[in-house]
Each structure stands twice: as structure tokens, then as C-alpha cells.
């Protein structure tokens, strides 16, 4: 399975509005996308609650 590592440039991570845009883009692609913070467990990126931090 292809894998890509991307770093969020903001020290405070993704907030609600950018997280919503990210999730909408993931859903439009129609492929499974997982996201994780640091060494944490990967979570599906198809919902804002899994993507949004801090």
C-alpha cells in the first residue's frame, strides 16, 4: 500500500475549519486515509473528530 508522510507546518496542528476541509478532501478521494500524531496510533481520516487537534 502506498504511504506518504506529510508534516503540518502549524505548531498548533489542525483546528476545526482546516480539519473539516481536509476530511472533505479525503472523502472526495474515495480511498482509505489514516492520520496520526507523532508516534500515536493511526486513525481513519474520514471524520473531523479523528483529525482535529489540539
N, CA, C and O atoms as a Tripos MOL2 file, in Angstrom:
@<TRIPOS>MOLECULE
protein
  216   215    54     0     0
PROTEIN
NO_CHARGES

@<TRIPOS>ATOM
      1 N           0.8460   -1.1730    0.0000 N.3       1 UNK1
      2 CA          0.0000    0.0000    0.0000 C.3       1 UNK1
      3 C           0.8970    1.2420    0.0000 C.2       1 UNK1
      4 O           1.8190    1.3160    0.8120 O.2       1 UNK1
      5 N           0.6590    2.2120   -0.8770 N.am      2 UNK2
      6 CA          1.4470    3.4330   -0.8950 C.3       2 UNK2
      7 C           1.3050    4.1950    0.4190 C.2       2 UNK2
      8 O           0.2560    4.1700    1.0640 O.2       2 UNK2
      9 N           2.3680    4.8580    0.7910 N.am      3 UNK3
     10 CA          2.3630    5.6370    2.0290 C.3       3 UNK3
     11 C           3.0430    6.9710    1.7830 C.2       3 UNK3
     12 O           4.0310    7.0550    1.0540 O.2       3 UNK3
     13 N           2.5050    8.0050    2.3960 N.am      4 UNK4
     14 CA          3.0940    9.3340    2.2630 C.3       4 UNK4
     15 C           3.1030    9.9870    3.6390 C.2       4 UNK4
     16 O           2.1130    9.9270    4.3680 O.2       4 UNK4
     17 N           4.2130   10.6060    3.9880 N.am      5 UNK5
     18 CA          4.3240   11.3230    5.2490 C.3       5 UNK5
     19 C           4.2610   12.8140    4.9580 C.2       5 UNK5
     20 O           4.9900   13.3260    4.1080 O.2       5 UNK5
     21 N           3.3840   13.5000    5.6700 N.am      6 UNK6
     22 CA          3.2010   14.9340    5.4920 C.3       6 UNK6
     23 C           3.2560   15.5920    6.8570 C.2       6 UNK6
     24 O           2.6560   15.0920    7.8090 O.2       6 UNK6
     25 N           3.9600   16.6970    6.9680 N.am      7 UNK7
     26 CA          4.0470   17.4320    8.2330 C.3       7 UNK7
     27 C           3.1600   18.6700    8.1580 C.2       7 UNK7
     28 O           3.1740   19.3980    7.1650 O.2       7 UNK7
     29 N           2.3920   18.9000    9.2180 N.am      8 UNK8
     30 CA          1.5810   20.1160    9.3270 C.3       8 UNK8
     31 C           2.4990   21.2180    9.8370 C.2       8 UNK8
     32 O           3.1290   21.0710   10.8840 O.2       8 UNK8
     33 N           2.5730   22.3100    9.1060 N.am      9 UNK9
     34 CA          3.5210   23.3710    9.4270 C.3       9 UNK9
     35 C           3.1640   24.1440   10.6940 C.2       9 UNK9
     36 O           4.0490   24.7080   11.3380 O.2       9 UNK9
     37 N           1.9170   24.1800   11.0520 N.am     10 UNK10
     38 CA          1.4840   24.9170   12.2360 C.3      10 UNK10
     39 C           1.8460   24.1470   13.4980 C.2      10 UNK10
     40 O           1.5550   22.9550   13.6060 O.2      10 UNK10
     41 N           2.4750   24.8170   14.4480 N.am     11 UNK11
     42 CA          2.8380   24.1680   15.7100 C.3      11 UNK11
     43 C           1.5950   23.7370   16.4870 C.2      11 UNK11
     44 O           1.6560   22.8010   17.2850 O.2      11 UNK11
     45 N           0.4760   24.4110   16.2580 N.am     12 UNK12
     46 CA         -0.7420   24.0690   16.9930 C.3      12 UNK12
     47 C          -1.5900   23.0310   16.2590 C.2      12 UNK12
     48 O          -2.6830   22.7060   16.7240 O.2      12 UNK12
     49 N          -1.1220   22.5030   15.1310 N.am     13 UNK13
     50 CA         -1.8290   21.4370   14.4210 C.3      13 UNK13
     51 C          -3.0130   21.9430   13.6160 C.2      13 UNK13
     52 O          -3.0890   23.1240   13.2770 O.2      13 UNK13
     53 N          -3.9320   21.0410   13.3160 N.am     14 UNK14
     54 CA         -5.1260   21.3910   12.5490 C.3      14 UNK14
     55 C          -6.2490   21.7910   13.5020 C.2      14 UNK14
     56 O          -6.5360   21.0880   14.4710 O.2      14 UNK14
     57 N          -6.8630   22.8990   13.2220 N.am     15 UNK15
     58 CA         -8.0160   23.3270   14.0040 C.3      15 UNK15
     59 C          -9.2760   22.9460   13.2340 C.2      15 UNK15
     60 O          -9.1870   22.3370   12.1680 O.2      15 UNK15
     61 N         -10.4310   23.2920   13.7540 N.am     16 UNK16
     62 CA        -11.7020   22.7980   13.2210 C.3      16 UNK16
     63 C         -11.8990   23.0700   11.7340 C.2      16 UNK16
     64 O         -12.2030   22.1440   10.9820 O.2      16 UNK16
     65 N         -11.7370   24.3020   11.2940 N.am     17 UNK17
     66 CA        -12.0280   24.6210    9.8920 C.3      17 UNK17
     67 C         -11.0630   23.9280    8.9280 C.2      17 UNK17
     68 O         -11.5220   23.3130    7.9660 O.2      17 UNK17
     69 N          -9.7350   24.0020    9.1460 N.am     18 UNK18
     70 CA         -8.8350   23.2640    8.2420 C.3      18 UNK18
     71 C          -9.0330   21.7510    8.3110 C.2      18 UNK18
     72 O          -8.8900   21.0630    7.3000 O.2      18 UNK18
     73 N          -9.3610   21.2290    9.4960 N.am     19 UNK19
     74 CA         -9.6110   19.7960    9.6210 C.3      19 UNK19
     75 C         -10.8250   19.3940    8.7920 C.2      19 UNK19
     76 O         -10.8250   18.3400    8.1570 O.2      19 UNK19
     77 N         -11.8490   20.2250    8.7990 N.am     20 UNK20
     78 CA        -13.0590   19.9550    8.0110 C.3      20 UNK20
     79 C         -12.7170   19.9000    6.5180 C.2      20 UNK20
     80 O         -13.1810   19.0050    5.8120 O.2      20 UNK20
     81 N         -11.9180   20.8380    6.0410 N.am     21 UNK21
     82 CA        -11.5210   20.8500    4.6330 C.3      21 UNK21
     83 C         -10.7020   19.6060    4.2780 C.2      21 UNK21
     84 O         -10.8730   19.0250    3.2060 O.2      21 UNK21
     85 N          -9.8160   19.2070    5.1850 N.am     22 UNK22
     86 CA         -9.0090   18.0110    4.9630 C.3      22 UNK22
     87 C          -9.8970   16.7740    4.8540 C.2      22 UNK22
     88 O          -9.7330   15.9660    3.9410 O.2      22 UNK22
     89 N         -10.8370   16.6290    5.7880 N.am     23 UNK23
     90 CA        -11.7390   15.4770    5.7900 C.3      23 UNK23
     91 C         -12.5930   15.4570    4.5290 C.2      23 UNK23
     92 O         -12.8030   14.3910    3.9490 O.2      23 UNK23
     93 N         -13.0860   16.6050    4.0950 N.am     24 UNK24
     94 CA        -13.8800   16.6640    2.8640 C.3      24 UNK24
     95 C         -13.0540   16.1960    1.6700 C.2      24 UNK24
     96 O         -13.5660   15.4830    0.8060 O.2      24 UNK24
     97 N         -11.7730   16.5920    1.6110 N.am     25 UNK25
     98 CA        -10.9000   16.1630    0.5150 C.3      25 UNK25
     99 C         -10.6630   14.6570    0.5720 C.2      25 UNK25
    100 O         -10.6410   13.9970   -0.4670 O.2      25 UNK25
    101 N         -10.4870   14.1090    1.7660 N.am     26 UNK26
    102 CA        -10.3080   12.6640    1.9230 C.3      26 UNK26
    103 C         -11.5360   11.9200    1.4220 C.2      26 UNK26
    104 O         -11.4110   10.9370    0.6930 O.2      26 UNK26
    105 N         -12.7100   12.3770    1.8050 N.am     27 UNK27
    106 CA        -13.9530   11.7180    1.4040 C.3      27 UNK27
    107 C         -14.1260   11.7700   -0.1180 C.2      27 UNK27
    108 O         -14.5620   10.7920   -0.7260 O.2      27 UNK27
    109 N         -13.7870   12.9060   -0.7310 N.am     28 UNK28
    110 CA        -13.9020   13.0280   -2.1960 C.3      28 UNK28
    111 C         -12.9930   12.0410   -2.9160 C.2      28 UNK28
    112 O         -13.3410   11.5740   -4.0000 O.2      28 UNK28
    113 N         -11.8420   11.7130   -2.3470 N.am     29 UNK29
    114 CA        -10.9000   10.8040   -2.9990 C.3      29 UNK29
    115 C         -11.4210    9.3720   -3.0510 C.2      29 UNK29
    116 O         -11.1000    8.6210   -3.9720 O.2      29 UNK29
    117 N         -12.2300    8.9960   -2.0550 N.am     30 UNK30
    118 CA        -12.7980    7.6560   -2.0670 C.3      30 UNK30
    119 C         -11.8050    6.5490   -1.7560 C.2      30 UNK30
    120 O         -12.0670    5.3860   -2.0670 O.2      30 UNK30
    121 N         -10.6810    6.8800   -1.1550 N.am     31 UNK31
    122 CA         -9.6960    5.8690   -0.7670 C.3      31 UNK31
    123 C          -9.4560    5.9900    0.7380 C.2      31 UNK31
    124 O          -9.6370    7.0680    1.3030 O.2      31 UNK31
    125 N          -9.0530    4.9040    1.3910 N.am     32 UNK32
    126 CA         -8.8180    4.9830    2.8330 C.3      32 UNK32
    127 C          -7.5810    5.8250    3.1430 C.2      32 UNK32
    128 O          -6.5200    5.6230    2.5520 O.2      32 UNK32
    129 N          -7.7230    6.7520    4.0560 N.am     33 UNK33
    130 CA         -6.6190    7.5990    4.5030 C.3      33 UNK33
    131 C          -6.5750    7.5150    6.0160 C.2      33 UNK33
    132 O          -7.6060    7.6180    6.6810 O.2      33 UNK33
    133 N          -5.3800    7.3280    6.5600 N.am     34 UNK34
    134 CA         -5.2000    7.2820    8.0040 C.3      34 UNK34
    135 C          -4.2410    8.4000    8.3930 C.2      34 UNK34
    136 O          -3.3490    8.7670    7.6270 O.2      34 UNK34
    137 N          -4.4380    8.9340    9.5910 N.am     35 UNK35
    138 CA         -3.6270   10.0410   10.0720 C.3      35 UNK35
    139 C          -3.1950    9.7330   11.5030 C.2      35 UNK35
    140 O          -3.9310    9.1020   12.2620 O.2      35 UNK35
    141 N          -1.9960   10.1860   11.8610 N.am     36 UNK36
    142 CA         -1.5510   10.0110   13.2400 C.3      36 UNK36
    143 C          -0.7040   11.2030   13.6530 C.2      36 UNK36
    144 O          -0.1340   11.9030   12.8160 O.2      36 UNK36
    145 N          -0.6360   11.4140   14.9360 N.am     37 UNK37
    146 CA          0.1640   12.4970   15.5000 C.3      37 UNK37
    147 C           1.3720   11.8720   16.1670 C.2      37 UNK37
    148 O           1.2380   11.0410   17.0660 O.2      37 UNK37
    149 N           2.5640   12.2780   15.7200 N.am     38 UNK38
    150 CA          3.7900   11.7380   16.3100 C.3      38 UNK38
    151 C           3.8260   10.2270   16.2360 C.2      38 UNK38
    152 O           3.6400    9.6460   15.1670 O.2      38 UNK38
    153 N           4.0660    9.5880   17.3750 N.am     39 UNK39
    154 CA          4.1320    8.1320   17.4250 C.3      39 UNK39
    155 C           2.8210    7.4960   17.8280 C.2      39 UNK39
    156 O           2.7880    6.3150   18.1730 O.2      39 UNK39
    157 N           1.7290    8.2650   17.7910 N.am     40 UNK40
    158 CA          0.4140    7.7540   18.1970 C.3      40 UNK40
    159 C          -0.1450    6.7340   17.2300 C.2      40 UNK40
    160 O           0.4460    6.4600   16.1850 O.2      40 UNK40
    161 N          -1.2990    6.1700   17.5900 N.am     41 UNK41
    162 CA         -1.9660    5.1890   16.7500 C.3      41 UNK41
    163 C          -2.6260    5.8820   15.5570 C.2      41 UNK41
    164 O          -3.2300    6.9420   15.7240 O.2      41 UNK41
    165 N          -2.5230    5.3080   14.3670 N.am     42 UNK42
    166 CA         -3.2170    5.8690   13.2050 C.3      42 UNK42
    167 C          -4.7330    5.7840   13.3720 C.2      42 UNK42
    168 O          -5.2520    4.8130   13.9200 O.2      42 UNK42
    169 N          -5.4300    6.8040   12.8960 N.am     43 UNK43
    170 CA         -6.8980    6.8400   12.9440 C.3      43 UNK43
    171 C          -7.4220    7.1420   11.5480 C.2      43 UNK43
    172 O          -6.7550    7.8410   10.7860 O.2      43 UNK43
    173 N          -8.5980    6.6340   11.1930 N.am     44 UNK44
    174 CA         -9.1800    6.9500    9.8910 C.3      44 UNK44
    175 C          -9.3980    8.4620    9.7730 C.2      44 UNK44
    176 O          -9.8470    9.1100   10.7190 O.2      44 UNK44
    177 N          -9.0820    9.0020    8.6240 N.am     45 UNK45
    178 CA         -9.1960   10.4530    8.4080 C.3      45 UNK45
    179 C         -10.5140   10.8150    7.7350 C.2      45 UNK45
    180 O         -10.5700   11.7810    6.9730 O.2      45 UNK45
    181 N         -11.5630   10.0630    8.0000 N.am     46 UNK46
    182 CA        -12.8460   10.3480    7.3650 C.3      46 UNK46
    183 C         -13.8300   11.0180    8.3160 C.2      46 UNK46
    184 O         -15.0310   11.0410    8.0470 O.2      46 UNK46
    185 N         -13.3360   11.5620    9.4230 N.am     47 UNK47
    186 CA        -14.1830   12.2810   10.3640 C.3      47 UNK47
    187 C         -13.3920   13.3580   11.0780 C.2      47 UNK47
    188 O         -12.2260   13.1480   11.4130 O.2      47 UNK47
    189 N         -13.9950   14.4910   11.3140 N.am     48 UNK48
    190 CA        -13.3000   15.6310   11.9100 C.3      48 UNK48
    191 C         -12.7780   15.3000   13.3080 C.2      48 UNK48
    192 O         -11.7070   15.7760   13.6820 O.2      48 UNK48
    193 N         -13.4910   14.5120   14.0770 N.am     49 UNK49
    194 CA        -13.0370   14.2110   15.4390 C.3      49 UNK49
    195 C         -11.7380   13.4280   15.4630 C.2      49 UNK49
    196 O         -10.9430   13.5890   16.3900 O.2      49 UNK49
    197 N         -11.5030   12.5910   14.4770 N.am     50 UNK50
    198 CA        -10.2600   11.8310   14.4140 C.3      50 UNK50
    199 C          -9.0990   12.7010   13.9270 C.2      50 UNK50
    200 O          -7.9410   12.4160   14.2350 O.2      50 UNK50
    201 N          -9.3990   13.7470   13.1780 N.am     51 UNK51
    202 CA         -8.3610   14.5600   12.5530 C.3      51 UNK51
    203 C          -8.0020   15.7880   13.3830 C.2      51 UNK51
    204 O          -6.8430   16.2010   13.4000 O.2      51 UNK51
    205 N          -8.9690   16.3690   14.0620 N.am     52 UNK52
    206 CA         -8.7610   17.6480   14.7350 C.3      52 UNK52
    207 C          -7.9080   17.5100   15.9820 C.2      52 UNK52
    208 O          -8.1160   16.6090   16.7950 O.2      52 UNK52
    209 N          -6.9500   18.4090   16.1250 N.am     53 UNK53
    210 CA         -6.1690   18.5580   17.3520 C.3      53 UNK53
    211 C          -5.7030   19.9770   17.4080 C.2      53 UNK53
    212 O          -5.7020   20.5900   16.3410 O.2      53 UNK53
    213 N          -5.3220   20.5700   18.4510 N.am     54 UNK54
    214 CA         -5.1300   20.0380   19.7910 C.3      54 UNK54
    215 C          -6.4450   19.8760   20.4600 C.2      54 UNK54
    216 O          -6.5040   19.4370   21.6090 O.2      54 UNK54
@<TRIPOS>BOND
     1     1     2 1
     2     2     3 1
     3     3     4 2
     4     3     5 am
     5     5     6 1
     6     6     7 1
     7     7     8 2
     8     7     9 am
     9     9    10 1
    10    10    11 1
    11    11    12 2
    12    11    13 am
    13    13    14 1
    14    14    15 1
    15    15    16 2
    16    15    17 am
    17    17    18 1
    18    18    19 1
    19    19    20 2
    20    19    21 am
    21    21    22 1
    22    22    23 1
    23    23    24 2
    24    23    25 am
    25    25    26 1
    26    26    27 1
    27    27    28 2
    28    27    29 am
    29    29    30 1
    30    30    31 1
    31    31    32 2
    32    31    33 am
    33    33    34 1
    34    34    35 1
    35    35    36 2
    36    35    37 am
    37    37    38 1
    38    38    39 1
    39    39    40 2
    40    39    41 am
    41    41    42 1
    42    42    43 1
    43    43    44 2
    44    43    45 am
    45    45    46 1
    46    46    47 1
    47    47    48 2
    48    47    49 am
    49    49    50 1
    50    50    51 1
    51    51    52 2
    52    51    53 am
    53    53    54 1
    54    54    55 1
    55    55    56 2
    56    55    57 am
    57    57    58 1
    58    58    59 1
    59    59    60 2
    60    59    61 am
    61    61    62 1
    62    62    63 1
    63    63    64 2
    64    63    65 am
    65    65    66 1
    66    66    67 1
    67    67    68 2
    68    67    69 am
    69    69    70 1
    70    70    71 1
    71    71    72 2
    72    71    73 am
    73    73    74 1
    74    74    75 1
    75    75    76 2
    76    75    77 am
    77    77    78 1
    78    78    79 1
    79    79    80 2
    80    79    81 am
    81    81    82 1
    82    82    83 1
    83    83    84 2
    84    83    85 am
    85    85    86 1
    86    86    87 1
    87    87    88 2
    88    87    89 am
    89    89    90 1
    90    90    91 1
    91    91    92 2
    92    91    93 am
    93    93    94 1
    94    94    95 1
    95    95    96 2
    96    95    97 am
    97    97    98 1
    98    98    99 1
    99    99   100 2
   100    99   101 am
   101   101   102 1
   102   102   103 1
   103   103   104 2
   104   103   105 am
   105   105   106 1
   106   106   107 1
   107   107   108 2
   108   107   109 am
   109   109   110 1
   110   110   111 1
   111   111   112 2
   112   111   113 am
   113   113   114 1
   114   114   115 1
   115   115   116 2
   116   115   117 am
   117   117   118 1
   118   118   119 1
   119   119   120 2
   120   119   121 am
   121   121   122 1
   122   122   123 1
   123   123   124 2
   124   123   125 am
   125   125   126 1
   126   126   127 1
   127   127   128 2
   128   127   129 am
   129   129   130 1
   130   130   131 1
   131   131   132 2
   132   131   133 am
   133   133   134 1
   134   134   135 1
   135   135   136 2
   136   135   137 am
   137   137   138 1
   138   138   139 1
   139   139   140 2
   140   139   141 am
   141   141   142 1
   142   142   143 1
   143   143   144 2
   144   143   145 am
   145   145   146 1
   146   146   147 1
   147   147   148 2
   148   147   149 am
   149   149   150 1
   150   150   151 1
   151   151   152 2
   152   151   153 am
   153   153   154 1
   154   154   155 1
   155   155   156 2
   156   155   157 am
   157   157   158 1
   158   158   159 1
   159   159   160 2
   160   159   161 am
   161   161   162 1
   162   162   163 1
   163   163   164 2
   164   163   165 am
   165   165   166 1
   166   166   167 1
   167   167   168 2
   168   167   169 am
   169   169   170 1
   170   170   171 1
   171   171   172 2
   172   171   173 am
   173   173   174 1
   174   174   175 1
   175   175   176 2
   176   175   177 am
   177   177   178 1
   178   178   179 1
   179   179   180 2
   180   179   181 am
   181   181   182 1
   182   182   183 1
   183   183   184 2
   184   183   185 am
   185   185   186 1
   186   186   187 1
   187   187   188 2
   188   187   189 am
   189   189   190 1
   190   190   191 1
   191   191   192 2
   192   191   193 am
   193   193   194 1
   194   194   195 1
   195   195   196 2
   196   195   197 am
   197   197   198 1
   198   198   199 1
   199   199   200 2
   200   199   201 am
   201   201   202 1
   202   202   203 1
   203   203   204 2
   204   203   205 am
   205   205   206 1
   206   206   207 1
   207   207   208 2
   208   207   209 am
   209   209   210 1
   210   210   211 1
   211   211   212 2
   212   211   213 am
   213   213   214 1
   214   214   215 1
   215   215   216 2
@<TRIPOS>SUBSTRUCTURE
     1 UNK1         2 RESIDUE 1 A UNK
     2 UNK2         6 RESIDUE 1 A UNK
     3 UNK3        10 RESIDUE 1 A UNK
     4 UNK4        14 RESIDUE 1 A UNK
     5 UNK5        18 RESIDUE 1 A UNK
     6 UNK6        22 RESIDUE 1 A UNK
     7 UNK7        26 RESIDUE 1 A UNK
     8 UNK8        30 RESIDUE 1 A UNK
     9 UNK9        34 RESIDUE 1 A UNK
    10 UNK10       38 RESIDUE 1 A UNK
    11 UNK11       42 RESIDUE 1 A UNK
    12 UNK12       46 RESIDUE 1 A UNK
    13 UNK13       50 RESIDUE 1 A UNK
    14 UNK14       54 RESIDUE 1 A UNK
    15 UNK15       58 RESIDUE 1 A UNK
    16 UNK16       62 RESIDUE 1 A UNK
    17 UNK17       66 RESIDUE 1 A UNK
    18 UNK18       70 RESIDUE 1 A UNK
    19 UNK19       74 RESIDUE 1 A UNK
    20 UNK20       78 RESIDUE 1 A UNK
    21 UNK21       82 RESIDUE 1 A UNK
    22 UNK22       86 RESIDUE 1 A UNK
    23 UNK23       90 RESIDUE 1 A UNK
    24 UNK24       94 RESIDUE 1 A UNK
    25 UNK25       98 RESIDUE 1 A UNK
    26 UNK26      102 RESIDUE 1 A UNK
    27 UNK27      106 RESIDUE 1 A UNK
    28 UNK28      110 RESIDUE 1 A UNK
    29 UNK29      114 RESIDUE 1 A UNK
    30 UNK30      118 RESIDUE 1 A UNK
    31 UNK31      122 RESIDUE 1 A UNK
    32 UNK32      126 RESIDUE 1 A UNK
    33 UNK33      130 RESIDUE 1 A UNK
    34 UNK34      134 RESIDUE 1 A UNK
    35 UNK35      138 RESIDUE 1 A UNK
    36 UNK36      142 RESIDUE 1 A UNK
    37 UNK37      146 RESIDUE 1 A UNK
    38 UNK38      150 RESIDUE 1 A UNK
    39 UNK39      154 RESIDUE 1 A UNK
    40 UNK40      158 RESIDUE 1 A UNK
    41 UNK41      162 RESIDUE 1 A UNK
    42 UNK42      166 RESIDUE 1 A UNK
    43 UNK43      170 RESIDUE 1 A UNK
    44 UNK44      174 RESIDUE 1 A UNK
    45 UNK45      178 RESIDUE 1 A UNK
    46 UNK46      182 RESIDUE 1 A UNK
    47 UNK47      186 RESIDUE 1 A UNK
    48 UNK48      190 RESIDUE 1 A UNK
    49 UNK49      194 RESIDUE 1 A UNK
    50 UNK50      198 RESIDUE 1 A UNK
    51 UNK51      202 RESIDUE 1 A UNK
    52 UNK52      206 RESIDUE 1 A UNK
    53 UNK53      210 RESIDUE 1 A UNK
    54 UNK54      214 RESIDUE 1 A UNK
